[in-house]
Each structure stands twice: as C-alpha cells, then as structure tokens.
Amino acid sequence: MIPRRRIDIGPEDAADLWRGLRDGPAAAQGQVAQFERAASQLLGGIGVRATASGRDAHDLILQALAIGPGDEIVIPAYTLGELVQRMIDHGLRPVAADVDPDSFCVTPATVAAAITPRTRAVLALHCFGAPCDMAGIAAVAARQGLPVIEDCAHAFGALVDGRPAGSLGRAALFSLEVAKPVATFGGGLIASADSGLLEKAATTLDRRRHSAWPVTRKLLMKAVEEVAVRSPAYGLAARMMFREGSSGGFERLYRRAHDGLRPAQIAFGSIQARRGLRRLAGLETRNRQLNRLWQRLAEILPAGFTPQQRTRHGQPAAYNLVARYAGDVRRLRKRAQAAGLDLAIGSEVLDDVSPMLGQGGCPGAAYVFAEAVGIPLHLGIDERRCSQIGEILALAVAA
C-alpha cells in the first residue's frame, strides 16, 4: 500500500531527543530563541514566537487582538472543522467566506460578502500551501479597518507575490505538526511585525513550564506509526480505518489523539527547536523536491481529475496534492485501496464548514468538498512509485 503520509524520522531525531533531555533551562531557552531567529529570517525579519501548537498560536493572536466572545471572524468555508468548533467553544462567531473552486482559497470578493458590522478580523488560509490573494484580501479588510490573520499551517516556505507567506497580514500562525513543511513533533509559531501583539502573546508564553515529556511521547508514537505504515499489513489496516461511510471519522480521532499530546500550558522546547533548525535549513530543498513531485503527479492524473491551481499569487509550499475528481470519489477510493493506493476523501482532506455554522451561500466549498481527493505526496515517493500511482488511478477510473 502506498500510504497517504510518511513521517520523516531518522537517527538525528534520536540525537536531538537525547541532547534535549539533558538541556537545562538556560540551554533550552537559548535553543528556542535560536530557532525563532532562524524562522524570523525566513519570514523577512518580522517577530516570531514559538507556541505549543498552531491552534495555540491562533488563540494567542485572537487574545492579543482583543477578539473574544460574541465577535465575528471571517474564515474560509473550506478549512479544518475542528478549528471552527474550537472558535465556537470560545464564544466566537465564525462566518464562512466561500472559496474559489479552482484554488480552494478565499478571494477578495467572497471575503467582502462575508463581512458584517460585527466582524472583527479576517482569517485567510493558504490552502494546501497555495498562496491566496493577500493583496486583494488586505485591501478589502483595510476598507473596514479589519486585521487580516494569515493561516500558514500548510504554507511555510511559500511566497505570496514575492514575499514570504506569513509576512503580509497583521499576524500569522504556523503549525509545526508532524506532516507539515517544518515538522517539530508538535508546536506552532506566531509571526508578526506588530511588536505590541507579540509582547501580549509573550506575557502568556513566558509563564509556561518546560517539559520534554509531551514531545518525547509524540516522537515515540510517530516512530511506531512509521513502522506500521511501512508494514505489509498496512493495506488491510487502511481499508479498515478509511472505509466507506467513515466520513473522516478515523482522521478526526487521529487528530484528537495528537491534541492530547500537546497541552497548551507546555512551552515549546529544545528538542523541538533542534529539529526545527534542521528543518528550516532544508526547507527550500524540501519544497523544491515536493513541488517537482507535485507537478509530475499532476501531469499524469487521468481524465476526470482537476488538480488544485496553486500558482496564481505566488510560489506554493509543498503540503498536499489535492485534486477534484468528477466522479464517485468513494468508489474511486475503494478501487484504489484494493490496488494498493491510499487516497483521502471528504473530511479526511478538509471540511466544508458552512453547514456546521448553519450558513448557506458557499457553493464553491461544497463543490470542492464533494470532489476533493488527496493523493499521496511525500518524500517516500520516487519515480517508480509516481508511475505506479498514475497507473492505479487510471485503472480505478476505467473500472
């Protein structure tokens, strides 16, 4: 079975773990500060603070902007459903802006249509690493005096009209989860040129205790998962986990299990910082390799597939290869699984959140959600695997 994800774990990670477990508080603080400086350099020199997770970064940005219960925030209609529920649980009122069905990103027009007198901020996601129209969205928000928050969870290393993704809004959040472009076994980043906003976030971050245990558990969990993914038994397991009718249930359980391993009260640690420094150093090479693989796979997709348009507003980061399929996606996934290819569909990719919010008027998101197919894209895929993916998809479509 060709798996949908592979986790890059090597001997250097064990070395990072060993060194990190031996770091005292001063050494740990120095490692984290070094990582934050390196991230800042890649983002054009703006301020950066490491957080417990991307969701933690999201919460801290909203707190720093004094956005709280009862306030509306415009969000993409095609995004992670758990994040929307998190906003609702915090008393926020998310309002969905429709997405362009080709790029899967919000547009200036859809953002403008979602703004009301109660709107306090706009959240713009660079979906699957594809830069969205930040200049146009920022202009719409500026006319209403609203801050724009860049969601760069998929987009570390992307360029938006020549500038680093994460450097164009009032603030940006990054996820450093295990499958992200810069993966540190959990963690996130706040990036902003607004020193006052960062200082408010730092008030919370600097009070957090340090513990190596959460990242150690996650590293060990991912090592076990990677062994399982490479096992001959993975094909049977994948058919059970991602069976017809599951509607993303296993994927949600998977993400929930990870949530339990990254408590917000724990500070970003030196183990993560050491790995993060290595990942930042190799980010450009990684993105170049995976973008090349993305293009190769996109070119060999059979008729009926329409890959996401990613380059309208800049140079994408390499996160996922998602294409629309004009057919029965469940039947396609079942046939591909039988032939040894693990595809993601429905909520296993992302969610159409407008029904969750009781809102209509987002046909683009509904269209993408119904047709989206996630095709494996990771460094475990070589030219032979690439050709095999094309052959399996062609047979699945023909059948």
C-alpha positions as CSV (number, residue, x, y, z in Angstrom):
1,M,0.0,0.0,0.0
2,I,1.3,3.4,-0.9
3,P,0.4,5.5,2.2
4,R,-1.1,8.9,2.2
5,R,1.5,10.2,4.6
6,R,5.0,9.3,5.7
7,I,6.8,10.8,8.7
8,D,10.4,11.8,8.3
9,I,12.2,10.2,11.4
10,G,15.9,9.5,11.5
11,P,18.9,8.9,13.8
12,E,19.3,12.7,14.1
13,D,15.9,12.9,15.8
14,A,17.1,10.4,18.5
15,A,20.2,12.6,18.9
16,D,18.0,15.7,19.3
17,L,15.9,13.9,21.9
18,W,19.0,12.8,23.9
19,R,20.5,16.3,23.8
20,G,17.2,17.9,24.7
21,L,16.6,15.7,27.6
22,R,20.0,16.8,29.0
23,D,19.4,20.6,28.4
24,G,19.0,22.8,31.4
25,P,16.5,25.7,31.4
26,A,19.1,28.2,30.1
27,A,20.2,25.9,27.3
28,A,16.6,25.1,26.3
29,Q,15.7,28.8,26.2
30,G,18.8,29.5,24.1
31,Q,17.8,26.8,21.6
32,V,14.3,28.0,21.3
33,A,15.5,31.6,20.8
34,Q,17.9,30.4,18.0
35,F,15.0,28.6,16.3
36,E,12.8,31.7,16.5
37,R,15.5,33.9,15.0
38,A,16.0,31.4,12.1
39,A,12.3,31.4,11.4
40,S,12.2,35.2,11.5
41,Q,15.0,35.4,8.9
42,L,12.9,33.2,6.5
43,L,9.9,35.4,7.1
44,G,11.7,38.7,6.2
45,G,12.8,39.6,9.7
46,I,9.4,40.0,11.4
47,G,9.0,38.9,15.0
48,V,8.4,35.2,15.7
49,R,7.4,33.3,18.9
50,A,7.1,29.6,19.2
51,T,3.9,28.1,20.7
52,A,2.5,24.8,21.8
53,S,0.7,24.3,18.5
54,G,-0.8,26.1,15.5
55,R,-4.1,26.2,17.4
56,D,-2.4,27.7,20.4
57,A,-0.9,30.4,18.1
58,H,-4.4,31.1,16.7
59,D,-5.8,31.5,20.2
60,L,-3.0,33.8,21.3
61,I,-3.3,36.0,18.2
62,L,-7.0,36.5,18.9
63,Q,-6.4,37.3,22.5
64,A,-3.7,39.8,21.6
65,L,-6.2,41.5,19.2
66,A,-8.9,41.5,22.0
67,I,-11.2,39.4,19.9
68,G,-13.5,37.4,22.1
69,P,-17.0,36.1,22.9
70,G,-19.6,37.5,20.6
71,D,-17.2,38.8,18.0
72,E,-17.4,37.7,14.4
73,I,-14.4,36.5,12.4
74,V,-14.5,35.7,8.7
75,I,-13.0,32.3,7.9
76,P,-12.7,30.1,4.8
77,A,-15.7,27.9,4.2
78,Y,-13.2,25.1,3.3
79,T,-11.0,24.5,6.3
80,L,-10.5,22.3,9.3
81,G,-13.8,21.6,11.0
82,E,-12.1,21.1,14.5
83,L,-10.7,24.7,14.3
84,V,-14.2,26.1,13.7
85,Q,-15.7,24.1,16.6
86,R,-12.8,25.5,18.8
87,M,-13.8,29.0,17.9
88,I,-17.4,28.3,18.8
89,D,-16.4,26.8,22.1
90,H,-14.5,30.0,22.8
91,G,-17.6,32.1,22.2
92,L,-16.6,33.4,18.8
93,R,-18.9,33.7,15.8
94,P,-17.2,32.4,12.7
95,V,-18.7,33.5,9.4
96,A,-17.8,31.4,6.3
97,A,-16.4,33.1,3.2
98,D,-16.7,30.9,0.1
99,V,-13.7,29.6,-1.7
100,D,-12.7,29.6,-5.4
101,P,-13.3,26.1,-6.6
102,D,-10.0,26.0,-8.5
103,S,-7.6,27.4,-6.0
104,F,-9.6,26.3,-2.9
105,C,-8.8,29.7,-1.3
106,V,-11.0,32.6,-0.3
107,T,-11.0,35.6,-2.6
108,P,-11.4,39.4,-2.0
109,A,-15.0,39.1,-3.3
110,T,-16.0,36.2,-1.1
111,V,-14.4,37.9,2.0
112,A,-16.2,41.2,1.2
113,A,-19.5,39.3,1.0
114,A,-18.9,37.7,4.5
115,I,-18.1,40.9,6.3
116,T,-20.7,42.5,8.6
117,P,-20.7,45.4,11.1
118,R,-19.9,42.8,13.8
119,T,-16.8,41.5,12.0
120,R,-13.5,41.9,14.0
121,A,-11.0,40.1,11.8
122,V,-10.4,38.1,8.6
123,L,-8.6,34.7,8.6
124,A,-7.1,33.8,5.3
125,L,-5.8,30.3,4.7
126,H,-3.1,29.5,2.1
127,C,-4.9,26.2,1.4
128,F,-2.6,23.2,0.9
129,G,0.3,25.7,0.5
130,A,-1.3,27.6,-2.4
131,P,-0.9,31.4,-1.8
132,C,-4.1,33.3,-1.7
133,D,-4.7,36.8,-3.0
134,M,-3.4,38.6,0.1
135,A,-3.1,42.0,-1.6
136,G,-6.8,41.9,-2.6
137,I,-8.0,40.5,0.7
138,A,-5.9,43.0,2.7
139,A,-7.4,45.9,0.6
140,V,-11.0,44.7,1.4
141,A,-10.2,44.3,5.1
142,A,-8.4,47.7,5.2
143,R,-11.5,49.5,4.0
144,Q,-13.4,48.1,7.0
145,G,-10.5,48.7,9.4
146,L,-10.1,44.9,10.0
147,P,-6.9,43.0,10.7
148,V,-6.0,40.0,8.4
149,I,-4.6,36.9,10.1
150,E,-2.7,34.6,7.7
151,D,-3.2,30.9,8.3
152,C,0.1,29.4,7.1
153,A,-0.4,26.0,8.6
154,H,0.3,24.5,5.2
155,A,2.4,27.2,3.7
156,F,5.9,27.5,5.4
157,G,8.2,28.5,2.6
158,A,5.6,29.8,0.2
159,L,6.0,33.2,-1.5
160,V,3.0,35.5,-2.0
161,D,3.7,37.9,-4.8
162,G,7.4,37.6,-4.0
163,R,7.1,38.0,-0.2
164,P,7.2,35.2,2.4
165,A,3.8,33.8,3.4
166,G,3.2,34.9,6.9
167,S,4.6,38.4,6.5
168,L,1.7,40.1,4.8
169,G,-1.0,40.2,7.4
170,R,-1.3,41.7,10.9
171,A,-0.2,38.4,12.2
172,A,0.3,34.8,11.0
173,L,0.0,31.4,12.5
174,F,2.1,28.4,11.5
175,S,1.6,24.7,12.5
176,L,4.8,22.6,13.1
177,E,2.9,19.3,13.3
178,V,4.4,16.1,12.1
179,A,3.3,16.2,8.5
180,K,3.8,20.0,8.0
181,P,6.6,21.6,5.9
182,V,8.6,22.4,9.1
183,A,7.7,19.5,11.5
184,T,8.9,19.6,15.1
185,F,6.7,16.9,16.6
186,G,4.1,19.4,17.6
187,G,4.4,23.2,18.1
188,G,3.5,26.3,16.2
189,L,4.6,29.9,15.5
190,I,3.1,33.4,15.8
191,A,4.7,35.7,13.3
192,S,4.0,39.5,13.2
193,A,5.7,42.8,12.5
194,D,3.5,44.2,15.3
195,S,5.7,44.2,18.4
196,G,2.8,45.1,20.7
197,L,0.9,42.0,19.6
198,L,3.9,39.8,20.1
199,E,4.5,41.3,23.6
200,K,1.0,40.4,24.6
201,A,1.4,36.8,23.4
202,A,4.8,36.7,25.2
203,T,3.1,37.5,28.5
204,T,1.4,34.1,28.3
205,L,4.2,32.2,26.7
206,D,6.9,33.2,29.1
207,R,4.9,31.9,32.0
208,R,4.7,28.3,30.7
209,R,6.6,25.5,32.2
210,H,9.1,23.4,30.2
211,S,8.7,19.6,29.8
212,A,10.3,17.2,27.4
213,W,7.6,14.5,28.0
214,P,4.9,15.6,25.5
215,V,7.3,15.8,22.6
216,T,9.0,12.6,23.7
217,R,5.7,10.8,23.7
218,K,4.8,12.2,20.2
219,L,8.2,11.2,18.8
220,L,7.8,7.7,20.0
221,M,4.2,7.5,18.8
222,K,5.2,8.7,15.4
223,A,8.1,6.2,15.2
224,V,5.7,3.4,15.9
225,E,3.2,4.8,13.3
226,E,6.0,4.9,10.7
227,V,6.9,1.3,11.3
228,A,3.2,0.4,10.9
229,V,2.9,2.4,7.7
230,R,5.8,0.5,6.2
231,S,4.4,-2.8,7.3
232,P,2.8,-5.2,4.7
233,A,-0.2,-5.2,6.9
234,Y,-0.8,-1.5,6.4
235,G,-3.0,-2.1,3.4
236,L,-5.6,-4.1,5.4
237,A,-5.4,-1.6,8.2
238,A,-6.0,1.3,5.8
239,R,-9.1,-0.3,4.3
240,M,-10.5,-0.7,7.8
241,M,-9.6,2.8,9.0
242,F,-10.7,4.6,5.9
243,R,-13.7,2.5,4.9
244,E,-16.8,3.7,3.1
245,G,-19.2,5.5,5.4
246,S,-16.5,6.6,7.9
247,S,-16.8,10.3,6.7
248,G,-13.4,11.2,8.1
249,G,-14.1,9.6,11.5
250,F,-10.8,7.9,11.9
251,E,-9.0,11.1,10.7
252,R,-10.7,13.1,13.4
253,L,-9.9,10.5,16.1
254,Y,-6.3,10.6,14.8
255,R,-6.1,14.4,15.2
256,R,-7.8,14.3,18.6
257,A,-5.2,11.8,19.8
258,H,-2.5,14.3,18.8
259,D,-4.3,17.1,20.5
260,G,-4.0,15.2,23.8
261,L,-0.2,15.1,23.4
262,R,0.3,18.8,23.1
263,P,-1.1,20.6,26.2
264,A,-1.2,24.3,25.7
265,Q,0.4,25.0,29.1
266,I,3.7,23.4,28.0
267,A,6.3,25.7,26.4
268,F,7.9,24.9,23.0
269,G,11.1,23.0,24.0
270,S,14.7,22.5,23.0
271,I,14.1,19.1,21.4
272,Q,11.6,20.7,19.0
273,A,13.9,23.7,18.4
274,R,16.8,21.5,17.5
275,R,14.8,19.6,14.9
276,G,13.2,22.8,13.8
277,L,16.6,24.4,13.0
278,R,17.4,21.4,10.8
279,R,14.1,21.5,9.0
280,L,14.4,25.2,8.4
281,A,17.8,24.7,6.9
282,G,16.4,22.1,4.5
283,L,13.0,23.8,3.8
284,E,13.8,25.3,0.4
285,T,15.2,22.0,-0.8
286,R,12.3,20.0,0.5
287,N,9.7,22.4,-1.0
288,R,11.6,22.3,-4.3
289,Q,11.6,18.4,-4.4
290,L,8.0,18.1,-3.4
291,N,6.8,20.8,-5.7
292,R,8.5,19.0,-8.6
293,L,6.9,15.7,-7.5
294,W,3.5,17.5,-7.2
295,Q,3.9,18.7,-10.8
296,R,4.9,15.3,-12.1
297,L,1.9,13.6,-10.4
298,A,-0.5,16.3,-11.6
299,E,0.7,15.8,-15.2
300,I,-0.1,12.0,-15.1
301,L,-3.5,12.2,-13.5
302,P,-6.1,10.6,-15.7
303,A,-9.0,12.3,-17.3
304,G,-11.6,13.3,-14.8
305,F,-9.1,14.8,-12.3
306,T,-8.5,18.6,-12.0
307,P,-5.6,19.5,-9.7
308,Q,-5.7,22.5,-7.4
309,Q,-4.5,25.7,-9.1
310,R,-1.6,26.8,-6.8
311,T,0.4,29.5,-8.6
312,R,-1.9,32.4,-9.2
313,H,-0.5,34.5,-6.5
314,G,3.0,33.2,-5.9
315,Q,5.1,30.2,-5.3
316,P,3.4,27.4,-3.3
317,A,4.8,25.4,-0.5
318,A,4.6,21.6,-0.8
319,Y,2.0,20.2,1.5
320,N,-0.7,18.1,-0.1
321,L,-1.7,17.1,-3.6
322,V,-5.5,17.6,-3.8
323,A,-7.4,17.3,-7.0
324,R,-11.1,17.4,-7.8
325,Y,-12.5,14.2,-9.3
326,A,-15.6,14.4,-11.4
327,G,-17.0,11.0,-10.4
328,D,-17.8,8.9,-7.4
329,V,-15.0,9.6,-5.0
330,R,-16.0,6.8,-2.6
331,R,-15.9,4.2,-5.4
332,L,-12.6,5.6,-6.7
333,R,-11.1,5.4,-3.2
334,K,-12.3,1.8,-2.7
335,R,-10.9,0.7,-6.1
336,A,-7.6,2.5,-5.4
337,Q,-7.3,0.9,-2.0
338,A,-7.8,-2.6,-3.5
339,A,-5.0,-1.8,-5.9
340,G,-2.6,-0.6,-3.2
341,L,-3.1,3.2,-3.1
342,D,-4.3,5.1,0.0
343,L,-6.4,8.1,-1.0
344,A,-8.1,10.7,1.2
345,I,-11.6,12.0,0.5
346,G,-14.2,14.1,2.2
347,S,-13.4,15.2,5.8
348,E,-10.1,13.3,5.6
349,V,-8.9,16.2,3.4
350,L,-10.7,19.3,4.8
351,D,-14.2,20.2,5.7
352,D,-17.0,22.3,4.2
353,V,-17.8,24.2,7.4
354,S,-20.7,26.3,6.2
355,P,-23.3,23.6,7.2
356,M,-21.6,23.4,10.6
357,L,-22.3,27.1,11.0
358,G,-25.9,26.9,9.6
359,Q,-24.9,29.1,6.7
360,G,-25.6,28.7,3.0
361,G,-24.2,30.5,0.1
362,C,-20.9,28.7,-0.2
363,P,-21.3,26.6,-3.3
364,G,-17.5,26.7,-4.1
365,A,-16.7,25.0,-0.8
366,A,-19.5,22.4,-1.2
367,Y,-18.2,21.7,-4.7
368,V,-14.6,21.2,-3.6
369,F,-15.6,19.1,-0.6
370,A,-17.7,16.7,-2.7
371,E,-15.0,16.2,-5.3
372,A,-11.7,16.5,-3.3
373,V,-9.3,13.6,-3.4
374,G,-6.0,13.7,-1.5
375,I,-3.2,11.9,-3.4
376,P,0.0,10.8,-1.5
377,L,2.7,13.4,-1.7
378,H,5.8,12.8,0.4
379,L,9.5,12.1,0.1
380,G,8.8,8.3,0.2
381,I,7.6,8.5,-3.4
382,D,10.2,8.0,-6.1
383,E,9.8,7.9,-9.8
384,R,8.7,4.3,-9.7
385,R,6.0,5.0,-7.1
386,C,4.9,8.1,-9.1
387,S,4.3,6.0,-12.2
388,Q,2.5,3.4,-10.0
389,I,0.2,6.0,-8.6
390,G,-0.7,7.1,-12.2
391,E,-1.4,3.6,-13.3
392,I,-3.6,2.7,-10.3
393,L,-5.7,5.9,-10.7
394,A,-6.1,5.2,-14.4
395,L,-7.3,1.7,-13.7
396,A,-9.6,2.8,-10.9
397,V,-11.2,5.4,-13.2
398,A,-11.5,3.0,-16.1
399,A,-13.2,0.4,-13.9
